[in-house]
Amino acid sequence: MLHEPATPAGKDPAGPYKVRLGVRMFLFYLFFYAGFVIINLASPKAMSAIVFAGLNLATVYGLLLIIVAFIEALVYNAMCHKKETELEKPEPQAKA
């Protein structure tokens, strides 16, 4: 039995845009996560400070990491979809 892709794969004209966007978003998240790690390394007791609604900094920061990742995924999807739609439009024909 031959297993082939469900859809044909070709060159993605939005590929370079997606890569640039993905790298930028990854770097943003990397620095955001690095802040979490640095706080834990430099001052672990600071993570026990109550910051919001009776929750400590570790819990709030951890939840923010999850929420930011989810929001980035939604933004990435929307921006890539917009770029793909923009590149799918046929170019206007020049009048001869």
Buried (B, 14 or more C-beta within 10 A) or exposed (E): EEEEEEEEEEEEEBEEBBEEBEEEBEEEBEEBBEEBEEBBEEEEEEBEEEBEEEEBBBBBBBEEBEEBEEEBEEEBEEBBEEBBEEEEEEEEEEEE
